[in-house]
């Protein structure tokens, strides 16, 4: 671990905070705003830390922040990859790897997600690990950012936890089993035997007879169908089109779920908004 550059870290944090406006990070502007850019308490909330902890960093005080803290600050401040790497070095840490295992969401993709408050949407990794969700995304599928370990990947959950399938229409289960195995095989091919994809595949090969059978088919190239058929515990079936925005540098995908106007599923999405609001209160 290298030495922390306290002055450089404090100056960089202040400058990045002052350059951001509430609209840039999905916050309401409010009235009587005198601060240039965001307030310290707003940044601290975005970074999931106390205002006192964040303020000490800007004042060149406190202990050396951990890599986890720096990653949270980089995401909260909507830093680019180059800015994130610079922040890690200022804090005395090596920057994380880029690409398949990276979890830092690009500022542009976050800005798009912040503007989708009335739509189910999520940002996922190439292994189907949810990094961010809109409030309606949580109302549709539950909080899929809360999983830990291998269960963060929907490919792993699909075979290791039968209850995860209840969200999808039964007639799609066979295809989804093939699709998740196909996707995992493709990521393993790109990332190699030392990758997280290989680790997940090895776990499933040891524990799931169904996965072994599907894996032995050696299928690749299976893609999601045009319409996804969800089964919501309160609203029943929703037939939703999934639009995808890709970030090739980080191998992340923004998934946005919509319904045809005037359809029953469109009406249910309006009800989902009410359910989502009730869950938050």
C-alpha positions in Angstrom: 0.0 0.0 0.0 1.4 3.4 -1.0 1.3 6.6 1.0 -1.9 8.6 0.8 -1.6 12.1 -0.8 -3.9 13.9 1.6 -3.7 17.3 0.0 -4.1 15.9 -3.5 -7.0 13.7 -2.4 -8.8 16.6 -0.6 -8.4 19.0 -3.5 -9.6 16.4 -6.1 -12.7 15.6 -4.0 -13.6 19.2 -3.5 -13.2 20.0 -7.2 -15.3 17.0 -8.3 -18.0 17.8 -5.8 -18.2 21.5 -6.8 -18.4 20.5 -10.5 -21.5 18.4 -10.0 -25.1 19.7 -9.9 -28.0 17.9 -8.3 -29.4 17.1 -11.7 -26.2 15.3 -12.7 -26.7 12.7 -9.9 -30.5 12.4 -9.9 -31.2 14.7 -6.9 -33.8 17.5 -6.7 -32.3 21.0 -6.9 -34.5 22.4 -4.2 -34.5 26.1 -3.2 -32.0 28.5 -1.7 -29.0 26.6 -2.9 -25.9 28.7 -2.3 -23.3 25.9 -2.5 -21.2 25.6 -5.7 -22.1 22.1 -6.8 -23.2 19.5 -4.4 -23.2 19.8 -0.6 -20.9 17.5 1.4 -23.9 15.8 3.0 -25.3 15.0 -0.4 -22.1 13.4 -1.6 -21.8 11.5 1.6 -25.4 10.1 1.1 -24.5 9.2 -2.5 -21.4 7.3 -1.2 -23.3 5.6 1.6 -21.1 7.0 4.3 -21.4 9.6 7.1 -21.0 13.3 6.4 -18.3 13.5 9.1 -16.2 10.8 7.4 -16.4 12.4 4.0 -15.8 15.9 5.4 -12.6 14.8 7.1 -11.2 13.6 3.8 -11.8 17.0 2.2 -10.1 18.6 5.2 -7.0 16.3 4.9 -7.8 14.5 8.1 -8.8 11.0 9.3 -7.4 7.5 8.6 -6.4 6.3 5.2 -9.7 5.2 3.4 -10.0 1.6 2.4 -10.3 0.5 -1.2 -14.0 -0.1 -0.6 -14.5 3.4 0.6 -12.7 4.9 -2.4 -14.7 2.7 -4.7 -17.9 4.0 -3.1 -16.8 7.6 -3.4 -15.8 7.1 -7.1 -19.2 5.8 -7.8 -21.0 8.4 -5.8 -19.2 11.3 -7.5 -20.0 9.7 -10.9 -16.3 9.6 -11.8 -15.0 8.3 -15.2 -12.7 5.3 -15.2 -9.6 7.5 -15.5 -10.8 9.7 -12.6 -11.6 6.7 -10.5 -8.1 5.3 -11.1 -6.6 8.7 -10.2 -8.6 8.8 -7.0 -7.3 5.3 -6.0 -3.7 6.4 -6.5 -4.2 9.6 -4.5 -5.6 7.4 -1.6 -2.5 5.1 -1.8 -4.2 2.1 -3.5 -3.8 0.3 -6.8 -6.7 1.0 -9.2 -9.1 -2.0 -9.7 -9.0 -4.0 -12.9 -11.1 -2.8 -15.8 -13.3 -5.0 -17.9 -15.1 -8.2 -17.0 -14.8 -8.0 -13.2 -15.2 -4.2 -12.9 -18.2 -2.9 -11.0 -17.7 0.8 -11.4 -20.7 2.1 -13.5 -19.8 4.7 -16.0 -21.2 8.3 -15.4 -23.1 8.3 -18.7 -25.0 5.1 -17.8 -25.8 6.3 -14.3 -27.2 9.5 -15.8 -29.5 7.5 -18.1 -30.6 5.3 -15.1 -31.3 8.4 -13.0 -33.8 9.6 -15.6 -35.8 6.3 -15.6 -37.6 6.8 -12.3 -40.9 5.8 -13.8 -39.7 2.6 -15.5 -38.3 -0.8 -14.3 -34.6 -0.8 -15.2 -31.3 -2.2 -13.9 -27.6 -2.2 -14.6 -26.0 -5.6 -14.7 -22.6 -7.1 -15.3 -21.8 -9.7 -17.9 -22.5 -12.4 -15.3 -26.0 -11.0 -14.5 -24.9 -9.3 -11.3 -27.2 -6.4 -10.6 -25.3 -3.2 -9.7 -28.1 -0.6 -9.7 -31.9 -0.7 -10.0 -34.6 1.9 -10.3 -37.3 1.9 -7.7 -39.7 0.2 -10.2 -37.0 -2.3 -11.0 -37.0 -3.2 -7.3 -40.8 -3.4 -7.3 -40.7 -5.7 -10.3 -38.0 -8.2 -9.3 -37.1 -7.4 -5.7 -33.8 -6.0 -4.6 -31.4 -8.0 -6.6 -28.4 -5.8 -5.5 -28.6 -7.3 -2.0 -27.3 -10.8 -2.9 -23.7 -11.8 -1.9 -21.1 -14.3 -3.1 -22.0 -16.5 -6.1 -25.7 -15.7 -5.6 -25.1 -12.2 -7.0 -25.2 -13.8 -10.5 -28.6 -14.7 -11.8 -27.0 -17.5 -13.8 -25.9 -19.1 -10.5 -29.2 -18.4 -8.7 -31.2 -19.9 -11.5 -29.7 -23.4 -10.9 -28.7 -23.1 -7.2 -32.0 -21.6 -5.8 -35.3 -23.0 -7.3 -37.2 -20.1 -5.8 -35.5 -17.7 -8.1 -37.5 -19.1 -11.0 -40.9 -18.0 -9.6 -40.4 -14.6 -11.2 -40.5 -16.1 -14.7 -43.3 -17.8 -16.6 -43.0 -21.6 -16.4 -43.1 -22.1 -20.2 -39.8 -20.1 -20.4 -37.8 -22.0 -17.8 -36.3 -24.6 -20.2 -35.1 -21.9 -22.6 -33.8 -19.7 -19.7 -31.8 -22.6 -18.3 -30.1 -23.0 -21.7 -29.6 -19.2 -22.1 -27.9 -18.7 -18.7 -25.6 -21.7 -19.3 -24.8 -20.4 -22.8 -24.0 -16.9 -21.5 -21.8 -18.3 -18.7 -19.9 -20.4 -21.3 -19.3 -17.4 -23.5 -18.0 -15.3 -20.6 -15.7 -18.1 -19.5 -14.4 -18.3 -23.0 -13.6 -14.6 -23.0 -12.1 -14.4 -19.5 -10.4 -17.8 -19.2 -10.1 -20.5 -16.5 -9.0 -18.0 -13.8 -12.1 -15.9 -14.1 -15.2 -15.6 -11.9 -17.2 -17.2 -14.7 -15.1 -20.3 -14.4 -15.5 -20.3 -10.6 -19.3 -20.2 -11.0 -19.4 -22.9 -13.6 -17.3 -25.2 -11.4 -19.6 -24.7 -8.5 -22.7 -25.5 -10.6 -21.1 -28.5 -12.2 -20.4 -29.9 -8.8 -23.9 -29.1 -7.3 -26.5 -29.1 -10.1 -27.5 -32.1 -12.2 -29.6 -29.9 -14.4 -26.7 -27.5 -15.0 -24.4 -30.4 -15.9 -26.9 -31.7 -18.5 -27.4 -28.2 -20.1 -23.7 -27.5 -20.0 -22.9 -30.7 -21.8 -24.8 -29.3 -24.8 -22.1 -26.7 -25.4 -24.6 -24.1 -26.6 -23.4 -20.5 -27.2 -25.0 -17.5 -28.7 -28.5 -17.8 -27.1 -30.0 -14.4 -26.6 -33.0 -13.2 -24.6 -36.3 -13.4 -26.4 -37.9 -10.1 -27.5 -40.5 -10.2 -24.8 -39.9 -11.3 -21.2 -42.7 -12.9 -19.3 -42.6 -12.0 -15.6 -44.9 -13.4 -12.9 -45.2 -10.7 -10.2 -46.4 -12.0 -6.7 -49.2 -9.3 -6.5 -49.9 -8.4 -10.2 -49.5 -11.7 -11.9 -48.1 -12.0 -15.4 -46.5 -9.0 -17.1 -45.2 -9.3 -20.7 -42.4 -6.7 -21.0 -40.1 -5.8 -23.8 -36.5 -5.4 -22.7 -34.3 -2.7 -24.4 -30.5 -3.0 -23.8 -27.8 -0.3 -23.7 -24.3 -1.7 -23.6 -21.1 -0.3 -22.1 -18.4 -2.3 -23.9 -15.5 -0.9 -21.9 -17.0 -2.2 -18.6 -19.1 -5.0 -20.0 -22.2 -3.6 -18.3 -25.7 -3.6 -19.7 -28.6 -1.2 -18.8 -31.8 -3.2 -19.1 -35.1 -1.2 -19.5 -38.4 -2.9 -19.3 -41.5 -1.5 -21.1 -45.0 -2.6 -22.1 -47.0 -1.9 -25.2 -49.3 1.1 -24.7 -52.9 0.1 -24.0 -52.0 -3.5 -23.1 -52.9 -5.2 -19.8 -49.2 -5.3 -18.9 -49.0 -1.5 -19.4 -51.8 -1.1 -17.0 -50.0 -3.4 -14.5 -46.9 -1.3 -14.8 -48.9 1.7 -13.6 -50.0 -0.3 -10.6 -46.4 -1.4 -10.1 -45.5 2.3 -9.7 -48.0 2.5 -6.8 -46.7 -0.7 -5.2 -43.2 0.7 -5.5 -44.1 3.9 -3.8 -45.9 2.0 -1.0 -42.8 -0.1 -0.5 -40.6 3.0 -0.1 -42.9 4.4 2.6 
